[in-house]
Amino acid sequence: MHGRTIQMTRQIRAVMSLAYMCTRLDQQEMTQQKKPRKVGRPKLPKGEAKGRIVPVRFTPDETRVIEAAARASKQTVSEWIRSMLNAAIQ
């Protein structure tokens, strides 16, 4: 009986060792596959991003007039300013 117990113990250890190694490999694969999430909005596809930001300052009165005009035309302030500039250029 004693020899059989030792044999069973060795088999159990071998199975447990194999299970432990498989678990470790799975954990390593998972840590290698997971990439840290970037903060912020995802990048736009190539060609869809606007070219360049041009900072402009407006007085509070100009800002109110621009916002009212944009709301009246159902556009954002940026869209309204862009459309006005494009119309002035052409």
C-alpha positions in Angstrom: 0.0 0.0 0.0 2.9 2.4 0.8 4.4 2.1 -2.7 1.0 2.7 -4.3 0.5 5.9 -2.2 3.9 7.2 -3.3 3.1 6.4 -6.9 -0.3 8.2 -6.6 1.4 11.2 -4.9 3.9 11.5 -7.8 1.1 11.3 -10.4 -0.9 14.0 -8.5 2.2 16.2 -8.3 2.8 15.7 -12.0 -0.7 16.6 -12.9 -0.7 19.6 -10.6 2.6 20.8 -12.0 1.3 20.5 -15.6 -1.9 22.4 -14.6 0.2 25.1 -13.0 2.4 25.4 -16.0 -0.6 25.7 -18.3 -2.2 28.3 -16.1 1.1 30.3 -16.1 1.3 30.1 -19.9 -2.3 31.3 -20.2 -1.6 34.2 -17.9 1.5 35.2 -19.9 -0.4 35.0 -23.2 -3.2 37.2 -21.8 -0.8 39.8 -20.5 1.0 39.9 -23.8 -2.2 40.2 -25.8 -3.7 43.0 -23.7 -2.6 46.5 -24.8 -3.2 49.4 -22.5 -6.2 51.5 -23.6 -5.3 54.9 -24.9 -7.1 57.9 -23.4 -9.2 60.1 -25.5 -11.0 59.9 -28.8 -9.8 57.3 -31.3 -7.9 58.6 -34.3 -9.9 59.5 -37.4 -9.2 57.5 -40.6 -6.6 58.9 -42.9 -7.9 61.9 -44.9 -10.9 62.6 -42.6 -9.0 64.8 -40.1 -9.0 68.5 -40.6 -5.7 70.0 -41.6 -4.7 72.5 -38.9 -6.1 74.4 -35.9 -6.0 78.2 -36.2 -6.5 79.9 -32.8 -8.7 83.0 -33.1 -9.9 85.3 -30.3 -13.3 87.0 -30.3 -14.8 89.6 -27.9 -17.8 88.5 -25.8 -20.1 90.5 -28.1 -18.7 88.9 -31.2 -19.0 85.5 -29.6 -22.7 86.0 -28.8 -23.4 87.1 -32.4 -21.5 84.2 -33.9 -23.2 81.7 -31.6 -26.6 83.1 -32.5 -25.9 83.0 -36.2 -24.6 79.4 -35.9 -27.7 78.3 -34.0 -30.0 80.0 -36.6 -28.3 78.1 -39.4 -28.4 74.9 -37.3 -24.6 74.5 -37.4 -21.9 74.3 -34.8 -19.8 77.5 -34.3 -16.9 75.8 -36.0 -19.0 74.8 -39.0 -20.5 78.3 -39.3 -17.1 80.0 -39.1 -15.7 77.6 -41.7 -18.6 78.1 -44.0 -18.4 81.9 -43.7 -14.6 81.8 -44.4 -15.1 79.5 -47.4 -17.8 81.8 -48.8 -15.5 84.9 -48.3 -12.6 83.2 -50.1 -14.7 82.2 -53.2 
